[in-house]
Amino acid sequence: MRYVRKRQLRRDENGNVLGILPQALELREGEAYLSVTWLEHFDPQYERGLIQAAEAIRRQLEVRGNDGFSTTEVEGFCDICERFNEKVRVLHEPVNDENTGHVAIRRFPRDNLELLDLLASDAFVDTRVASHVVP
Amino acid sequence: MYNGQGKGAICVVSRVYGSAGNIEDAPNLLFSLSSAAGEDAETISNSLLEIQKRQILDRPIYKLAEVEASRIADKPLPEKLYDALARVKLLTAQVAMHLDTEWRSRIFEQLDDLLDAEDWHEDDDPIKASSFETFLRMIIFHKPSRRPGFGVSNRGYLIAAWTTGSNRLTIEFLPNDTVRWVLSCEFDGETERAAGETPVRRLMEVLAPYSPPRWFADAPR
């Protein structure tokens, strides 16, 4: 699951959330990896794992109600990266006690907008507004 | 509510719009269209309009934001957002004569929502005015009838996204009239993808093989 700020959610002209923008997956300057959270670390059942992952992110970061959470399957994510000859490494790296499900996607490319767009649309297919993801 | 800068910018916007949406006080960027009558009037008018469009691309929009930019860095976030919103609306007002009134009004609503302080974080960069200038040039020159959804990149550049089913066009507006774009579209059941960085004046030329009306045209009613 990727935490996405409101300004990087993909919307239509009426403000309806359609998914995430490719820029939601861009590494900032100085970032060495793409941060996501592992659902099954909290619960193998998808919906419960999603809610608990969101709670973990809320403990770690300041999440606003109109921000979003977007979820991808690891295999599909890696397959798309492979198509672009990008061999990413998905590593469970808890950074603190607040989010023990933190995962770092290393060797993630910078500046491959076509790849980011495909990941945003075809990998991160379950996007929800944060205020709708509550226990 | 805030200090003089933000208040001053809003006062200018109010003066520009007036009570009936007139823009008498806006800088006059263009010469008058021909008022010739007769068979060739429309041809002359269209030719003059094309010249004016090219002048818009060549002439800098009044760079109010650059004068202000050095002063905003230390302001609290709500004030930064307030100033950013005022700047983009003032920039829009300067070219309002080229924009449909309803279109402009809806864009302002979208920007109000996008720059709502409740949704932003302290480390976020509001929309850079230089990015918004590029967006305005794109809108004026290429005139998409359909409004996009908006976003902002990590660098503070405006993003416009058009989505119709599986057809997507995402444009990031960089400074200096450059756009960074990525698209995905279907032709005969197959998906084509492309991405690039292009001067805004060439955007339609670059997008032409992908049939831009699929994104820019209003849906049939």
Interface residues (C-beta under 8 A of the other chain):
Chain A: R5 K6 R7 Q8 L9 R10 R11 D12 E13 G15 L18 L21 P22 Q23 E26 R28 E62 R64 N66 D67 L113 E114 L116 D117 L118 S121
Chain B: R106 Q110 D113 L114 E118 D119 W120 H121 D124 R146 R147 P148 G149 F150 G151 V152 S153 N154 I159 A161 T163 S166 R168 T170 E172 R180 V182 S184 R193 A194 A195
